[in-house]
Amino acid sequence: MIFNDALKWALQSLAGQRLRSFLTILGIAVGIAAVVLLTSLGEGVHRFVLGEFTQFGTDLIGITPGKTSTTGVSGAVISNIRPLSIDDAAALSRIPRIRDTVPVVQGNAAVESGPRSRRTYVFGVGAAAPKVWQMAVAQGRFLPEDHATGSRAFAVLGSRVSRELFGGANPLGRRIRIGGERYRTIGVMAAKGQMLGFDLDDAVYIPASRALAMFNRESLMEIDVLFAAGSNADKISARIKSVLVSRHGSEDFTIVTQTQMLDVLGSVLGVLTLAVGAIGGISLLVGGVGITTIMTIAVRQRRAEIGLLRALGTRRRWIMGLFAIEATLLGGIGGLVGVILGTGGAWVLETLVPKLPTHTPMAYVVLAEVLAAVIGLLSGILPARQAARLDPIEALRAE
Amino acid sequence: MRTTDVIGFCRRAVSGYPLRSGLILLAMAIGVASVVLLSTLGEGTRRYVANQFSSLGTHLLIVLPGRSETTGGPPPMMGQTPRDLTVQDAMALARSTAVRRVAPIVVGSAPVSVGSRQREITILGSTANLLPIRHLAMAYGRFIPAGEISRADAVCVLGYQARKELFGNRSPLGRFVRIGERRFRVIGTLSQKGQSLGVDTSDMAIIPVASATALFNTESLFRILVQARNRDAVSRAKRNVQEIIRDRHDGEDDVTVITQDALLATFDRILQTLTLAVAGMAAISLAVAGILIMNVMLVAISQRTAEIGLLKAVGATRGQVLTLFLVESTLLSLLGTVVGLVLSTAGVLVLQQMFPEFPLAVPWWSPVAATATAVSTGTLFGMLPARRAARLDPVTALAEK
């Protein structure tokens, strides 16, 4: 018997019991659709979150005060006895292949313009912030490259703050008060939207040295470094380390590259997607039990046929193969239907709820299909062995 | 036809095909067990988080400097503000009758050294009140003494991990450590409490708040922890805190007050939704099991055509045949549910053995919902085959043989 014949035999027996085959396929299809849909959602969220983080660019290295081995907010960001200074940031920008550095101080203060006032985030930054964080200035210009000791009192507003304080009026050149100090507005940032619930437009940007003075701090909270695209992040962070160690005398800071952060984030989200897929996989397991049940019934019903095949000299392993092929076909077709249902569902979901990101990678689709076929094969083993074990004489007498 | 007859007929029909019935039971049982187990895990996580929150303290309010007007956004976690939240502000809060205890907190990081051993750890500046507010427990010695808050005593209390790293097995009590450029005498160590909500309380040193403000050369507090007198006083305490701070800050509202209950409620809601979602995903498998029941019942009816024909020939009505097959499919799903509930109970017990510190609990709704879903899918998917059986013409059905 040739493989083609076996395939034809299996297809015919499936077609012979249409309703039964349809329901079995439906069972597997629901399971595969669940797996595909859920992993699509997981993958969509994964990409969404990574996208949120990479909107600042990937060639970034962050340096925070205090030596910590674990990621997370260290107490040193709030206060420390070995400050990270604006001069440190300036020294780092002299390292080759580092394009720019941004010293960062973050705080919260009231911004007032005439009678209007709004409490908002205040970022003390350097002139390179738009370049490093990939933000665009909508009106006017960003903070100028003043020397740290003589920064002029200029402020750049986030789009939301500009709207709240000035409405539709032009804020450029206007005097505002930030934390009780007078500043002149020289620019407005383009709207950037929310990042994980944090409104990036609800902020004002002032020179870092002025922010340090306003908040009465000695240390920066962070230095962000942008390096030339294509450079080796590890080599550059090693250089940053040696420069800062020679300036501070010891390693009292933490360097985190964007790639490291994304790796940690990616692995967490990957586990999440896997877990959600596995929960969907329970349905697949039940679908597999369905195939076993139906195939067992089929073997029982087709004893005469099996007996005849055996009597004609078909080997046991051929009989086993025949039923295994049938079960694999059930699983495979179910998988195909499920993949179509799942990707369709994901597409519908994304169209109906555009805020819910979904993404179906081709690899998952192929994997789901293979999984369905393998489950079919595994579920078919028990009934196929039953069929192969049948004694031809007994089987023929069954009818 | 009596009920006992119907049950007996179905029981024989189910036990007549042990393998087939067993597989259906298995399918249903997998579905039910996964719904119950996953919702139990979700509920366990919820309780775990709730426990973590209550271990932070009871009737707690957290005062952060800075306030943001974007509603729904996160509070300003590391807020630096032009006007400091000071120790005097914290002391003023104790005036409110709704407030029981107040602990100002200064956080920073500094290298701590003993002899040649050095370690950069978190330094927490606070007062004697921190011990009861945060439910900290002492292992040896005593906590920071109560007394004049502006006195910068050179004493410190080490967390469990910090003590182990700096002193090994030697007793640290009475010895000196160097924090930054200052010397502090160790007067006590905390017992091992481990992480609570990501903040490792064991790898830190606690010093008097005045010493911390001097060490870090800052006037501003990181947080003020306020304990309300009782549960009912929490909202009054929140109002009072805001009023007192406004009075002291020239009429400006520049702090955020978070109540522990509001924080807990938010987490609770998120985790509850997650639990429901996970249970729902698992419930898809129940639908698949339902399809399987329908499939097998259809096969059974085509195999038992003669039997149905006979039943109808001796006078069974359509309704009676329908009932027979509906009861059979319902019985199958019910048995499957029972097996599933037994499996999930066993699973919960095993998990409990493996993770004794994780508060596993089966939420009351999950077995109920799983049973209801399983039995109703069984009945629903049994409907089509049962109707098909009921419609059979007795003459043709009998002629099939």
Interface residues (C-beta under 8 A of the other chain):
Chain A: L19 R20 L23 T24 L26 G27 V30 G31 A34 L38 P65 G66 K67 T68 G72 V73 S74 G75 A76 V77 I78 S79 N80 I81 R82 V105 Q106 G107 N108 A109 A110 R118 R119 T120 Y121 R160 G179 G180 E181 G197 F198 D199 D202 M214 F215 N216 R217 E218 M221 D252 V276 I279 G280 I282 S283 L285 V286 G287 V289 G290 T292 T293 I294 T296 I297 Q301
Chain B: L19 R20 L23 I24 L26 A27 I30 G31 S34 L38 P65 G66 R67 S68 E69 T70 G72 G73 P74 P76 M77 M78 G79 Q80 T81 P82 R83 D84 V106 V107 G108 S109 A110 P111 E120 T122 I123 L124 G180 E181 G198 M204 L215 F216 N217 T218 E219 S220 F222 E252 D253 D254 V278 M281 A282 I284 S285 A287 V288 A289 I291 L292 M294 N295 V296 L298 V299 Q303
